[in-house]
């Protein structure tokens, strides 16, 4: 197990000040931390835990992305198609990993955890921050 892997600590730096989306982002971070727990936990329970967590992460991610996309559509966010494509690519990777991680090693699970953490935090900090700034400006002029 790589010593570089650690649980995500949610900080207010990730807040977009859009409560319903911030709550959903906190839930995504919590699900990523469950993935960490499966990777660092009891090796005998790894496959069972990983299976449950990946199912939950997949289901919640689809829910969150569709909720976020509907929110952006409501505000006529001009880069919605590009944002949706990033979401779709993440879902494709997640679905690919669900199949692989049921037979792969804990190390593979750890690498997937790193991917999820990096993607989610970068997506919130950069792509979501862009649309949040757009929405906040639009709300001020409405």
DSSP file (Angstrom, degrees, kcal/mol; ACC not computed):
  #  RESIDUE AA STRUCTURE BP1 BP2  ACC     N-H-->O    O-->H-N    N-H-->O    O-->H-N    TCO  KAPPA ALPHA  PHI   PSI    X-CA   Y-CA   Z-CA
    1    1 A X              0   0    0      0, 0.0     2,-0.2     0, 0.0   106,-0.1   0.000 360.0 360.0 360.0 130.8    0.0    0.0    0.0
    2    2 A X    >   -     0   0    0      1,-0.1     3,-1.0   105,-0.1     0, 0.0  -0.458 360.0-143.9 -70.4 136.0    1.4    3.4   -1.0
    3    3 A X  T 3  S+     0   0    0      1,-0.2    -1,-0.1    -2,-0.2     0, 0.0   0.634  96.3  71.6 -73.8 -11.9    2.1    5.7    1.9
    4    4 A X  T 3  S+     0   0    0      2,-0.0     2,-0.4     0, 0.0    -1,-0.2   0.696  78.3  93.6 -75.3 -18.4    1.0    8.6   -0.3
    5    5 A X    <   +     0   0    0     -3,-1.0     2,-0.3    31,-0.0   106,-0.0  -0.606  50.3 151.5 -80.8 129.9   -2.6    7.4   -0.1
    6    6 A X        -     0   0    0     -2,-0.4     3,-0.1     3,-0.0    30,-0.0  -0.981  47.8 -83.6-150.3 161.6   -4.7    9.1    2.6
    7    7 A X        -     0   0    0     -2,-0.3     2,-0.3     1,-0.1    26,-0.1  -0.276  48.3-107.3 -64.0 150.9   -8.3    9.9    3.2
    8    8 A X        -     0   0    0     21,-0.2     2,-0.6    22,-0.0    -1,-0.1  -0.625  25.3-148.3 -77.3 135.3   -9.6   13.2    1.8
    9    9 A X        -     0   0    0     -2,-0.3     2,-0.2    -3,-0.1    -1,-0.0  -0.938  16.2-134.3-103.2 117.8  -10.3   15.9    4.3
   10   10 A X        -     0   0    0     -2,-0.6     2,-0.3    16,-0.1    16,-0.0  -0.525  29.8-179.7 -69.1 133.1  -13.2   18.0    3.2
   11   11 A X    >   -     0   0    0     -2,-0.2     3,-1.9     1,-0.0     4,-0.2  -0.915  43.2-110.5-129.0 161.4  -12.4   21.7    3.6
   12   12 A X  G >  S+     0   0    0     -2,-0.3     3,-1.4     1,-0.3    -2,-0.0   0.625 107.3  82.6 -65.9 -11.5  -14.4   24.8    2.9
   13   13 A X  G 3  S+     0   0    0      1,-0.3    -1,-0.3     3,-0.0    -3,-0.0   0.782  88.5  55.4 -60.4 -25.1  -12.1   25.5    0.0
   14   14 A X  G <  S+     0   0    0     -3,-1.9    -1,-0.3     2,-0.0    -2,-0.2   0.562  82.9 113.7 -85.0  -8.7  -14.2   23.1   -1.9
   15   15 A X    <   -     0   0    0     -3,-1.4     4,-0.1    -4,-0.2    -3,-0.0  -0.393  43.7-172.9 -67.5 137.8  -17.5   25.0   -1.3
   16   16 A X        -     0   0    0      2,-0.2    -1,-0.1    -2,-0.1     3,-0.1   0.432  43.2-120.0-102.4  -4.8  -19.2   26.5   -4.2
   17   17 A X  S    S+     0   0    0      1,-0.2     2,-0.4     2,-0.1     3,-0.1   0.839  82.9 115.8  61.6  36.2  -21.7   28.3   -2.0
   18   18 A X    >>  -     0   0    0      1,-0.1     4,-2.6   118,-0.0     3,-1.2  -0.874  58.2-155.0-127.6  94.7  -24.6   26.5   -3.8
   19   19 A X  H 3> S+     0   0    0     -2,-0.4     4,-2.4     1,-0.3     5,-0.2   0.789  85.7  49.5 -49.7 -45.6  -25.9   24.5   -0.9
   20   20 A X  H 3> S+     0   0    0      1,-0.2     4,-1.3     2,-0.2    -1,-0.3   0.870 117.0  42.5 -65.8 -33.2  -27.6   21.6   -2.8
   21   21 A X  H <> S+     0   0    0     -3,-1.2     4,-2.6     2,-0.2    -2,-0.2   0.884 111.5  54.4 -77.9 -39.7  -24.4   21.0   -4.8
   22   22 A X  H  X S+     0   0    0     -4,-2.6     4,-2.3     1,-0.2    -2,-0.2   0.905 107.7  51.0 -60.0 -41.1  -22.1   21.4   -1.9
   23   23 A X  H  X S+     0   0    0     -4,-2.4     4,-1.8    -5,-0.2    -1,-0.2   0.915 110.9  48.6 -61.2 -43.2  -24.0   18.8    0.0
   24   24 A X  H  X S+     0   0    0     -4,-1.3     4,-2.1    -5,-0.2    -2,-0.2   0.885 109.7  51.6 -66.3 -38.6  -23.7   16.4   -3.0
   25   25 A X  H  X S+     0   0    0     -4,-2.6     4,-2.2     2,-0.2    -1,-0.2   0.900 107.5  52.8 -64.9 -39.7  -19.9   17.1   -3.3
   26   26 A X  H  X S+     0   0    0     -4,-2.3     4,-2.2     1,-0.2    -1,-0.2   0.896 108.5  51.2 -61.1 -39.2  -19.5   16.3    0.4
   27   27 A X  H  X S+     0   0    0     -4,-1.8     4,-2.4     2,-0.2    -2,-0.2   0.898 107.5  52.5 -65.2 -40.6  -21.3   13.0   -0.2
   28   28 A X  H  X S+     0   0    0     -4,-2.1     4,-2.3     2,-0.2    -2,-0.2   0.907 109.8  49.0 -60.8 -41.4  -18.9   12.2   -3.1
   29   29 A X  H  X S+     0   0    0     -4,-2.2     4,-2.1     2,-0.2   -21,-0.2   0.905 109.9  51.4 -64.5 -41.4  -15.9   12.8   -0.9
   30   30 A X  H  X S+     0   0    0     -4,-2.2     4,-1.5     1,-0.2    -2,-0.2   0.900 110.1  49.5 -62.3 -40.2  -17.5   10.5    1.8
   31   31 A X  H  X S+     0   0    0     -4,-2.4     4,-1.7     2,-0.2    -2,-0.2   0.888 108.4  52.8 -66.7 -38.5  -17.9    7.8   -0.8
   32   32 A X  H  X S+     0   0    0     -4,-2.3     4,-2.0     1,-0.2    -1,-0.2   0.892 107.4  52.8 -61.5 -38.5  -14.3    8.2   -2.0
   33   33 A X  H  X S+     0   0    0     -4,-2.1     4,-2.2     1,-0.2    -1,-0.2   0.813 104.0  55.6 -68.9 -29.0  -13.3    7.8    1.6
   34   34 A X  H  X S+     0   0    0     -4,-1.5     4,-2.0     2,-0.2    -1,-0.2   0.880 105.6  52.7 -66.1 -37.2  -15.3    4.5    1.8
   35   35 A X  H  X S+     0   0    0     -4,-1.7     4,-2.1     2,-0.2    -2,-0.2   0.921 108.2  50.6 -61.4 -44.7  -13.2    3.4   -1.2
   36   36 A X  H  X S+     0   0    0     -4,-2.0     4,-2.5     1,-0.2     5,-0.2   0.923 107.8  53.3 -57.3 -45.4  -10.1    4.2    0.8
   37   37 A X  H  X S+     0   0    0     -4,-2.2     4,-1.3     1,-0.2    -1,-0.2   0.879 108.4  49.7 -60.5 -38.3  -11.5    2.2    3.7
   38   38 A X  H  < S+     0   0    0     -4,-2.0    -1,-0.2     1,-0.2    -2,-0.2   0.902 112.7  47.3 -66.2 -40.3  -12.0   -0.8    1.4
   39   39 A X  H  < S+     0   0    0     -4,-2.1    -2,-0.2     1,-0.2    -1,-0.2   0.860 121.7  34.7 -70.2 -36.0   -8.4   -0.5    0.1
   40   40 A X  H  < S+     0   0    0     -4,-2.5    -1,-0.2    -5,-0.2    -2,-0.2   0.509 108.7  81.1 -97.8  -5.3   -6.8   -0.1    3.5
   41   41 A X  S  < S-     0   0    0     -4,-1.3     2,-0.3    -5,-0.2    -3,-0.1   0.171  97.2 -28.4 -86.0-156.3   -9.1   -2.4    5.4
   42   42 A X    >>  -     0   0    0      1,-0.2     3,-1.4     3,-0.1     4,-0.5  -0.389  50.0-149.1 -61.2 116.4   -9.4   -6.2    5.9
   43   43 A X  G >4 S+     0   0    0     -2,-0.3     3,-0.6     1,-0.3     4,-0.4   0.791  95.9  62.0 -59.9 -27.3   -8.0   -7.9    2.8
   44   44 A X  G 34 S+     0   0    0      1,-0.2    -1,-0.3     2,-0.1     4,-0.2   0.780 110.7  38.5 -68.1 -26.4  -10.4  -10.8    3.3
   45   45 A X  G <> S+     0   0    0     -3,-1.4     4,-3.1     1,-0.1     5,-0.3   0.370  87.4 104.3-104.0   2.8  -13.4   -8.4    2.9
   46   46 A X  H <X S+     0   0    0     -3,-0.6     4,-3.4    -4,-0.5     5,-0.3   0.918  80.4  44.7 -53.3 -54.3  -11.8   -6.3    0.1
   47   47 A X  H  > S+     0   0    0     -4,-0.4     4,-2.2     1,-0.2    -1,-0.2   0.908 117.0  45.1 -63.5 -42.7  -13.8   -7.8   -2.8
   48   48 A X  H  > S+     0   0    0     -4,-0.2     4,-2.0     2,-0.2    -1,-0.2   0.945 117.4  44.4 -64.4 -48.1  -17.1   -7.7   -1.0
   49   49 A X  H  X S+     0   0    0     -4,-3.1     4,-2.7     1,-0.2     5,-0.2   0.925 113.5  50.7 -62.2 -44.7  -16.6   -4.2    0.3
   50   50 A X  H  X S+     0   0    0     -4,-3.4     4,-2.8    -5,-0.3     5,-0.3   0.905 108.3  52.8 -61.2 -42.0  -15.2   -2.9   -3.0
   51   51 A X  H  X S+     0   0    0     -4,-2.2     4,-1.8    -5,-0.3    -1,-0.2   0.932 112.6  43.8 -59.6 -47.5  -18.3   -4.3   -4.9
   52   52 A X  H  X S+     0   0    0     -4,-2.0     4,-2.3     2,-0.2    -2,-0.2   0.920 115.6  47.9 -64.2 -44.3  -20.7   -2.5   -2.5
   53   53 A X  H  X S+     0   0    0     -4,-2.7     4,-3.2     1,-0.2     5,-0.2   0.912 110.3  50.6 -67.2 -42.6  -18.8    0.8   -2.5
   54   54 A X  H  X S+     0   0    0     -4,-2.8     4,-2.6    -5,-0.2    -1,-0.2   0.888 110.2  50.8 -63.4 -37.8  -18.4    0.9   -6.3
   55   55 A X  H  X S+     0   0    0     -4,-1.8     4,-2.6    -5,-0.3     5,-0.2   0.945 114.0  44.3 -63.1 -47.5  -22.1    0.3   -6.7
   56   56 A X  H  X S+     0   0    0     -4,-2.3     4,-2.6     2,-0.2     5,-0.3   0.908 114.3  49.0 -63.8 -42.8  -22.9    3.1   -4.3
   57   57 A X  H  X S+     0   0    0     -4,-3.2     4,-2.4     2,-0.2    -1,-0.2   0.915 112.9  48.3 -63.3 -43.2  -20.3    5.4   -5.9
   58   58 A X  H  X S+     0   0    0     -4,-2.6     4,-2.1    -5,-0.2    -2,-0.2   0.942 113.9  45.3 -62.0 -49.2  -21.6    4.7   -9.4
   59   59 A X  H  X S+     0   0    0     -4,-2.6     4,-2.1     1,-0.2    -2,-0.2   0.922 116.4  45.1 -62.2 -45.1  -25.3    5.3   -8.4
   60   60 A X  H  X S+     0   0    0     -4,-2.6     4,-3.2    -5,-0.2     5,-0.2   0.884 110.4  54.1 -70.0 -36.7  -24.6    8.4   -6.5
   61   61 A X  H  X S+     0   0    0     -4,-2.4     4,-3.0    -5,-0.3     5,-0.3   0.924 108.7  48.8 -62.5 -44.1  -22.3    9.9   -9.2
   62   62 A X  H  X S+     0   0    0     -4,-2.1     4,-2.3     2,-0.2     5,-0.2   0.934 113.7  47.6 -60.1 -45.8  -25.0    9.4  -11.8
   63   63 A X  H  X S+     0   0    0     -4,-2.1     4,-2.2     2,-0.2    -2,-0.2   0.945 114.5  45.9 -59.0 -49.6  -27.5   11.1   -9.5
   64   64 A X  H  X S+     0   0    0     -4,-3.2     4,-3.0     1,-0.2     5,-0.2   0.933 112.6  49.2 -62.7 -46.8  -25.1   14.0   -8.7
   65   65 A X  H  X S+     0   0    0     -4,-3.0     4,-2.7     1,-0.2    -1,-0.2   0.914 112.5  47.2 -62.1 -42.3  -24.1   14.6  -12.3
   66   66 A X  H  X S+     0   0    0     -4,-2.3     4,-2.0    -5,-0.3    -1,-0.2   0.889 113.6  49.1 -67.3 -36.3  -27.6   14.6  -13.6
   67   67 A X  H  X S+     0   0    0     -4,-2.2     4,-2.0    -5,-0.2    -2,-0.2   0.928 113.4  46.0 -64.8 -46.0  -28.6   17.0  -10.8
   68   68 A X  H  X S+     0   0    0     -4,-3.0     4,-2.4     1,-0.2    -2,-0.2   0.908 112.1  51.0 -64.6 -42.3  -25.7   19.3  -11.5
   69   69 A X  H  X S+     0   0    0     -4,-2.7     4,-2.2    -5,-0.2    -1,-0.2   0.886 109.5  50.2 -64.7 -38.3  -26.4   19.3  -15.2
   70   70 A X  H  X S+     0   0    0     -4,-2.0     4,-2.0     2,-0.2    -1,-0.2   0.900 110.1  51.4 -64.6 -39.9  -30.0   20.2  -14.7
   71   71 A X  H  X S+     0   0    0     -4,-2.0     4,-1.0     1,-0.2    -2,-0.2   0.921 111.3  47.0 -61.2 -45.0  -28.9   23.0  -12.4
   72   72 A X  H  <>S+     0   0    0     -4,-2.4     5,-2.3     1,-0.2     3,-0.3   0.858 108.7  54.5 -67.5 -35.7  -26.6   24.3  -15.1
   73   73 A X  H ><5S+     0   0    0     -4,-2.2     3,-1.7     1,-0.2    -1,-0.2   0.903 102.3  58.1 -63.6 -40.2  -29.2   24.0  -17.8
   74   74 A X  H 3<5S+     0   0    0     -4,-2.0    -1,-0.2     1,-0.3    -2,-0.2   0.828 111.3  42.1 -58.5 -32.6  -31.5   26.2  -15.7
   75   75 A X  T 3<5S-     0   0    0     -4,-1.0    -1,-0.3    -3,-0.3    -2,-0.2   0.272 111.4-120.6 -98.6  10.3  -28.9   28.9  -15.8
   76   76 A X  T < 5 -     0   0    0     -3,-1.7     2,-0.3     1,-0.2    -3,-0.2   0.898  35.2-164.5  51.9  45.9  -28.1   28.4  -19.5
   77   77 A X    > < -     0   0    0     -5,-2.3     3,-1.6     1,-0.2    -1,-0.2  -0.474  11.9-146.3 -63.5 119.7  -24.4   27.7  -18.7
   78   78 A X  T 3  S+     0   0    0     -2,-0.3     3,-0.3     1,-0.3    -1,-0.2   0.740  93.8  49.7 -66.5 -23.9  -22.7   28.0  -22.0
   79   79 A X  T 3> S+     0   0    0      1,-0.2     4,-2.5     2,-0.1    -1,-0.3   0.093  73.6 117.3-100.9  23.7  -20.1   25.2  -21.4
   80   80 A X  H <> S+     0   0    0     -3,-1.6     4,-3.1     1,-0.2     5,-0.2   0.899  72.0  53.9 -58.4 -42.9  -22.7   22.7  -20.3
   81   81 A X  H  > S+     0   0    0     -3,-0.3     4,-1.9     1,-0.2    -1,-0.2   0.905 111.7  44.9 -60.9 -41.7  -21.9   20.3  -23.2
   82   82 A X  H  > S+     0   0    0      2,-0.2     4,-1.8     1,-0.2    -1,-0.2   0.904 113.9  49.7 -67.5 -41.5  -18.2   20.2  -22.3
   83   83 A X  H  X S+     0   0    0     -4,-2.5     4,-1.9     1,-0.2    -2,-0.2   0.915 110.5  50.3 -63.6 -43.4  -19.0   19.8  -18.6
   84   84 A X  H  X S+     0   0    0     -4,-3.1     4,-3.0     1,-0.2    -1,-0.2   0.879 106.1  56.2 -63.1 -38.1  -21.3   17.0  -19.3
   85   85 A X  H  X S+     0   0    0     -4,-1.9     4,-2.5    -5,-0.2    -1,-0.2   0.900 105.6  50.8 -61.4 -41.1  -18.7   15.3  -21.5
   86   86 A X  H  X S+     0   0    0     -4,-1.8     4,-1.9     2,-0.2    -1,-0.2   0.918 111.9  48.1 -61.8 -42.8  -16.3   15.3  -18.5
   87   87 A X  H  X S+     0   0    0     -4,-1.9     4,-2.4     2,-0.2    -2,-0.2   0.943 111.2  50.1 -60.0 -48.6  -19.0   13.8  -16.4
   88   88 A X  H  X S+     0   0    0     -4,-3.0     4,-2.3     1,-0.2    -2,-0.2   0.886 109.0  51.8 -60.5 -40.3  -19.7   11.1  -19.0
   89   89 A X  H  X S+     0   0    0     -4,-2.5     4,-2.2     2,-0.2    -1,-0.2   0.886 109.2  50.2 -65.0 -38.4  -16.0   10.2  -19.3
   90   90 A X  H  X S+     0   0    0     -4,-1.9     4,-2.8     2,-0.2    -2,-0.2   0.927 110.4  49.6 -64.7 -44.0  -15.8    9.8  -15.5
   91   91 A X  H  X S+     0   0    0     -4,-2.4     4,-2.8     2,-0.2     5,-0.2   0.901 109.4  52.4 -61.5 -40.9  -18.8    7.5  -15.5
   92   92 A X  H  X S+     0   0    0     -4,-2.3     4,-2.1     2,-0.2    -1,-0.2   0.928 111.9  45.6 -60.5 -45.1  -17.3    5.5  -18.4
   93   93 A X  H  X S+     0   0    0     -4,-2.2     4,-2.4     2,-0.2    -2,-0.2   0.907 112.2  51.6 -64.9 -41.9  -14.1    5.0  -16.4
   94   94 A X  H  X S+     0   0    0     -4,-2.8     4,-2.0     1,-0.2    -2,-0.2   0.935 110.5  48.0 -60.2 -47.2  -16.0    4.2  -13.2
   95   95 A X  H  X S+     0   0    0     -4,-2.8     4,-1.2     1,-0.2    -1,-0.2   0.881 110.9  51.7 -62.8 -38.0  -18.1    1.5  -15.1
   96   96 A X  H  X S+     0   0    0     -4,-2.1     4,-1.7    -5,-0.2    -1,-0.2   0.905 110.4  48.7 -63.1 -41.9  -14.9    0.1  -16.5
   97   97 A X  H  X S+     0   0    0     -4,-2.4     4,-3.5     1,-0.2     5,-0.3   0.836 100.6  64.3 -69.5 -32.9  -13.3   -0.1  -13.1
   98   98 A X  H  X S+     0   0    0     -4,-2.0     4,-0.6     1,-0.2    -1,-0.2   0.916 107.6  43.1 -56.4 -43.1  -16.3   -1.9  -11.6
   99   99 A X  H  < S+     0   0    0     -4,-1.2     3,-0.5    -3,-0.2     4,-0.3   0.926 119.0  43.1 -68.2 -44.8  -15.7   -4.8  -13.9
  100  100 A X  H >X S+     0   0    0     -4,-1.7     3,-1.8     1,-0.2     4,-1.7   0.904 107.6  56.9 -69.6 -43.4  -11.9   -4.9  -13.3
  101  101 A X  H 3< S+     0   0    0     -4,-3.5    -1,-0.2     1,-0.3    -2,-0.2   0.620  91.0  71.1 -73.3 -11.3  -11.8   -4.3   -9.6
  102  102 A X  T 3< S+     0   0    0     -4,-0.6    -1,-0.3    -3,-0.5    -2,-0.2   0.719 118.0  21.5 -72.9 -18.0  -14.0   -7.3   -8.8
  103  103 A X  T <4 S+     0   0    0     -3,-1.8    -2,-0.2    -4,-0.3    -1,-0.2   0.553 108.5  90.6-120.9 -14.7  -11.0   -9.5   -9.9
  104  104 A X  S  < S-     0   0    0     -4,-1.7     2,-0.0     1,-0.1    -3,-0.0  -0.179  77.6 -88.9 -83.9 176.7   -8.0   -7.2   -9.5
  105  105 A X     >  -     0   0    0      1,-0.1     4,-1.7     4,-0.0    -1,-0.1  -0.198  32.0-106.4 -82.7 169.6   -5.7   -6.6   -6.5
  106  106 A X  H  > S+     0   0    0      1,-0.2     4,-2.4     2,-0.2     5,-0.2   0.860 121.1  60.0 -61.9 -36.7   -5.9   -4.2   -3.6
  107  107 A X  H  > S+     0   0    0      1,-0.2     4,-2.3     2,-0.2    -1,-0.2   0.909 103.8  50.1 -58.1 -41.8   -3.1   -2.2   -5.3
  108  108 A X  H  > S+     0   0    0      1,-0.2     4,-2.2     2,-0.2    -1,-0.2   0.896 109.1  52.0 -63.4 -39.4   -5.4   -1.7   -8.3
  109  109 A X  H  X S+     0   0    0     -4,-1.7     4,-2.4     2,-0.2    -2,-0.2   0.889 108.3  51.7 -61.9 -39.4   -8.1   -0.5   -5.9
  110  110 A X  H  X S+     0   0    0     -4,-2.4     4,-2.3     2,-0.2    -2,-0.2   0.900 108.5  49.9 -64.9 -41.2   -5.7    1.9   -4.4
  111  111 A X  H  X S+     0   0    0     -4,-2.3     4,-2.1     2,-0.2    -1,-0.2   0.894 110.8  50.1 -64.7 -38.1   -4.7    3.3   -7.8
  112  112 A X  H  X S+     0   0    0     -4,-2.2     4,-2.7     2,-0.2    -2,-0.2   0.903 107.5  54.0 -66.2 -39.6   -8.4    3.7   -8.6
  113  113 A X  H  X S+     0   0    0     -4,-2.4     4,-2.8     1,-0.2     5,-0.2   0.934 108.1  50.2 -57.0 -46.4   -8.9    5.5   -5.3
  114  114 A X  H  X S+     0   0    0     -4,-2.3     4,-2.6     1,-0.2     5,-0.2   0.907 110.4  50.2 -58.3 -42.2   -6.2    7.9   -6.3
  115  115 A X  H  X S+     0   0    0     -4,-2.1     4,-2.9     2,-0.2     5,-0.2   0.938 111.8  47.0 -61.3 -48.0   -7.9    8.5   -9.7
  116  116 A X  H  X S+     0   0    0     -4,-2.7     4,-3.0     2,-0.2     5,-0.3   0.937 114.0  47.3 -60.9 -48.2  -11.3    9.2   -8.0
  117  117 A X  H  X S+     0   0    0     -4,-2.8     4,-2.5     1,-0.2     5,-0.4   0.945 114.9  45.6 -59.7 -49.5   -9.8   11.6   -5.5
  118  118 A X  H  X S+     0   0    0     -4,-2.6     4,-2.2    -5,-0.2     5,-0.3   0.927 116.5  45.1 -61.0 -45.9   -7.8   13.4   -8.1
  119  119 A X  H  X S+     0   0    0     -4,-2.9     4,-2.9    -5,-0.2     5,-0.2   0.955 115.7  45.0 -65.0 -50.5  -10.7   13.6  -10.5
  120  120 A X  H  X S+     0   0    0     -4,-3.0     4,-2.5    -5,-0.2     5,-0.2   0.939 117.4  43.0 -61.8 -48.8  -13.3   14.7   -8.0
  121  121 A X  H  X S+     0   0    0     -4,-2.5     4,-2.5    -5,-0.3    -1,-0.2   0.902 117.3  45.9 -68.7 -39.8  -11.2   17.3   -6.2
  122  122 A X  H  X>S+     0   0    0     -4,-2.2     4,-2.3    -5,-0.4     5,-0.6   0.912 112.8  51.4 -66.3 -41.3   -9.8   18.8   -9.5
  123  123 A X  I  <>S+     0   0    0     -4,-2.9     5,-3.2    -5,-0.3     6,-0.4   0.923 114.1  43.1 -62.1 -45.0  -13.2   18.8  -11.0
  124  124 A X  I  <>S+     0   0    0     -4,-2.5     5,-0.8    -5,-0.2    -2,-0.2   0.942 117.0  46.9 -64.4 -46.8  -14.7   20.6   -8.1
  125  125 A X  I  <5S+     0   0    0     -4,-2.5    -2,-0.2    -5,-0.2    -1,-0.2   0.800 130.8  14.2 -69.4 -29.8  -11.8   23.1   -7.8
  126  126 A X  I  X5S+     0   0    0     -4,-2.3     4,-1.9    -5,-0.2    -3,-0.2   0.813 130.6  31.9-111.3 -70.0  -11.6   23.9  -11.4
  127  127 A X  I  ><S+     0   0    0     -5,-0.6     4,-1.6     1,-0.2    -3,-0.2   0.918 124.9  42.8 -63.9 -45.5  -14.5   23.0  -13.7
  128  128 A X  I  ><S+     0   0    0     -5,-3.2     4,-2.6     1,-0.2    -1,-0.2   0.869 110.2  57.1 -70.3 -34.1  -17.2   23.4  -11.0
  129  129 A X  H  ><S+     0   0    0     -5,-0.8     4,-2.4    -6,-0.4    -1,-0.2   0.890 104.1  55.0 -61.9 -38.3  -15.7   26.6   -9.7
  130  130 A X  H  X S+     0   0    0     -4,-1.9     4,-1.9     1,-0.2    -2,-0.2   0.948 112.3  40.5 -60.2 -49.8  -16.0   28.0  -13.3
  131  131 A X  H  X S+     0   0    0     -4,-1.6     4,-2.8     1,-0.2    -1,-0.2   0.871 112.5  55.9 -71.0 -32.5  -19.7   27.3  -13.5
  132  132 A X  H  X S+     0   0    0     -4,-2.6     4,-2.8     2,-0.2    -1,-0.2   0.923 108.1  48.4 -63.3 -42.3  -20.4   28.4   -9.9
  133  133 A X  H  X S+     0   0    0     -4,-2.4     4,-2.3     2,-0.2    -1,-0.2   0.910 112.0  50.4 -62.1 -41.2  -18.8   31.8  -10.6
  134  134 A X  H  X S+     0   0    0     -4,-1.9     4,-2.3     2,-0.2    -2,-0.2   0.932 112.2  46.4 -59.9 -47.7  -20.9   32.0  -13.8
  135  135 A X  H  X S+     0   0    0     -4,-2.8     4,-2.7     2,-0.2    -2,-0.2   0.918 111.3  51.4 -64.3 -44.3  -24.1   31.2  -11.8
  136  136 A X  H  X S+     0   0    0     -4,-2.8     4,-1.8     1,-0.2    -1,-0.2   0.908 111.2  47.9 -61.3 -41.4  -23.2   33.6   -9.0
  137  137 A X  H  X S+     0   0    0     -4,-2.3     4,-1.3     1,-0.2    -1,-0.2   0.916 112.9  48.9 -63.8 -41.4  -22.7   36.5  -11.5
  138  138 A X  H  X S+     0   0    0     -4,-2.3     4,-0.8     1,-0.2    -2,-0.2   0.881 108.7  52.8 -66.5 -38.4  -26.0   35.6  -13.2
  139  139 A X  H  < S+     0   0    0     -4,-2.7     3,-0.4     1,-0.2    -1,-0.2   0.860 106.4  54.2 -65.5 -34.9  -27.8   35.5   -9.9
  140  140 A X  H  < S+     0   0    0     -4,-1.8    -1,-0.2     1,-0.2    -2,-0.2   0.831 111.7  43.7 -67.5 -32.3  -26.5   39.0   -9.0
  141  141 A X  H  <        0   0    0     -4,-1.3    -1,-0.2     1,-0.2    -2,-0.2   0.551 360.0 360.0 -90.7  -7.3  -27.8   40.5  -12.3
  142  142 A X     <        0   0    0     -4,-0.8    -1,-0.2    -3,-0.4    -2,-0.1   0.492 360.0 360.0 -79.6 360.0  -31.2   38.7  -12.1
